[in-house]
Amino acid sequence: MTPIHEVINRIVWDTEFGNAHFVIGYYDRVCQRVVRVSFERIRLERGQHFGFDLIGGDGEARMVPYHRVREVVRNGVLVWSRPGPV
């Protein structure tokens, strides 16, 4: 299985692959379900190897660890997934 950080790097750096609409599904421990968000709401910080910031509707950034990412959807097609929460 391709690690999630490699998939995200491909979205960012491979212009042909990244030229699409992406949705990231991550497990939210509070809601106890997978939450799907548009890739545009994600901010990657240089040097951060454990997760990404998710910009909420209130403008606040929340850190999402990579191990909570469960799926990546490209133009409506599931292109990456991992089993449910541990």
Summary of the structure (lengths in Angstrom):
residues: 86
radius of gyration: 12.3
end to end distance: 16.8
largest distance: 35.6
contacts: 192
relative contact order: 0.23
helix: 23%
strand: 42%
